[in-house]
Amino acid sequence: MEMVEIRIELIDEDKAQPRYQFDDEALRELMNSIGELGLLSPIKVRKTEGGRYKIVYGNRRYKACRELGLATIPCIVSEAAGELDIYLEQIAENLTREGFSPIEEAEAFHKLLNDERFASSVKFLSGKLGKPESYIKNKCELLKFGAAVRKLVIAGTQIRKDRLTEDQLLPLKDLPMEYRDPLALTFARDETPVPDIKRIAKLFKDESISAGLKDKLLYKSGYELMETWSTFEHNRKERARREAEKAQAAAEAAKRAEEAPEERTDDEAPAEPEKRAADAPETGAAPAAAAQARPDRDGHASEAAAGAPEPEAARSVGSKLQQLLSAASAAALPTDEEIRLIGELSSHEAEPLLEQAGQLVDRLERQLAAWSRLQAAVPARK
């Protein structure tokens, strides 16, 4: 393509071009460079009516030359005729330049996808611009945020105070607007790292957390939100652990219930030999049997005949009872006043205490079930 010198007064800026944000300091640096070395890279223009030209790309270089008072500027005249081809050319050029912000990219892609003059598809743009479809879709997601957030978005991945990177924003894109923008502004202020933002976003997506509590969380700093996430994550794991324990206990109980009939069959097996012994004529064994059945001085059958538990088991159970009774008598119960004060706390403030109380209740219920089985195992005697 041939480069020609065109008088600056014949050139017009393209107000509809994708790039419209220009840094004043960078513009001054460019002016200094052009003043010392001249314009090293020409701008690109297209012909318009009346012998005039409109910029395709190179607005910043055009501005610098105009401010320096140059009479002409080196140009390449574009041969593109259609508006779509010209706009694609503008985007392709700006994608290679520093300072083309993610929001400018997003707005350009959105225009190509939704403006009836272009009506392009993501697949078409991906092929024309050499960018993955996911790249184009993610850029468009940035337009979900409000103007206050958009003006803070910068290119790159370096986290800076009162600025936002694309990586910081994308984890928030699916949140409702009432959470999305306030959180983004908080993260800009607090320079919140991307991994922390991803965790906090999950907190606001959790349907088990009430909308009222989420509204209160919006007043917290990025650091405080991470502390809240850590608490909820710990409680979630504790709940999962308790559920797993309950499921395991239920499975073990079901297994014992299945094995119980087999145990009763084994216990009943010696009944036939005992019946034969009872039907046999009285021999030397008869006095022994009679002695076992003979009442003691109080008129009760002997403990041997009643099938008393092994002494070692009785001692072990008795020791456990003494320990439990001592611990229970020493434990202090919450007073009515304490219960009333706890009831006035918010659900978030009371959550850790309620978790511990739940653990205690589960443990006491398991102990109560075990001692109730012990009571039921020993038949009442008159």
CORTAUR-V358007 format. One record per backbone hydrogen bond with DSSP energy under -0.5 kcal/mol. CO is the residue of the C=O (numbers start at 1). NH is the residue of the N-H. If there is no record, write none. Layout:
BEGIN
co	nh
CO	NH
CO	NH
END
This chain:
BEGIN
co	nh
2	77
4	6
4	75
6	73
7	10
8	11
10	53
12	55
13	15
14	17
18	20
20	22
23	27
24	28
25	29
26	30
27	31
28	32
29	33
30	34
31	35
32	36
33	37
33	38
34	38
38	40
43	76
44	56
44	57
45	78
46	54
48	51
49	52
52	48
53	12
54	46
57	44
58	62
59	63
60	64
61	65
62	66
63	67
64	68
65	70
66	69
71	8
73	6
74	43
75	4
76	45
76	78
82	86
83	87
84	88
85	89
86	90
87	91
88	92
89	93
90	94
91	95
92	96
93	96
94	97
97	100
99	101
101	105
102	106
103	107
104	108
105	109
106	110
107	111
108	112
109	113
110	114
111	115
112	120
115	118
115	119
121	125
122	126
123	127
124	128
125	129
126	130
126	131
132	136
133	137
134	138
135	139
136	140
137	141
138	142
139	142
140	143
141	144
142	145
146	149
146	150
147	151
149	152
150	153
152	164
156	166
160	163
164	154
165	169
166	170
167	171
169	172
170	173
172	175
176	179
176	180
177	181
179	183
180	184
181	185
182	186
183	187
184	188
185	189
186	190
187	191
187	192
188	162
188	163
193	197
194	198
195	199
196	200
197	201
198	202
199	203
200	204
201	205
202	206
203	206
206	209
210	214
211	215
212	216
213	217
214	218
215	218
216	219
217	220
221	225
222	226
223	227
224	228
225	229
226	230
227	231
228	232
229	233
230	234
231	235
232	236
233	237
234	238
235	239
236	240
237	241
238	242
239	243
240	244
241	245
242	246
243	247
244	248
245	249
246	250
247	251
248	252
249	253
250	254
251	255
252	256
253	257
254	258
255	259
256	260
257	261
259	263
260	264
261	265
262	266
263	267
264	268
265	269
266	269
268	271
269	272
270	274
271	275
272	276
273	277
274	278
275	279
276	280
283	286
283	287
284	288
285	289
286	290
287	291
288	292
289	293
290	294
292	302
296	299
300	296
302	306
303	307
303	308
304	307
310	314
311	315
312	316
313	317
314	318
315	319
316	320
317	321
318	322
319	323
320	324
321	325
322	326
323	327
324	328
325	329
326	330
327	331
335	339
336	340
337	341
338	342
339	343
340	344
341	344
342	345
346	350
347	351
350	354
351	355
352	356
353	357
354	358
355	359
356	360
357	361
358	362
359	363
360	364
361	365
362	366
363	367
364	368
365	369
366	370
367	371
368	372
369	373
370	374
371	375
372	376
373	377
374	378
375	378
377	379
END
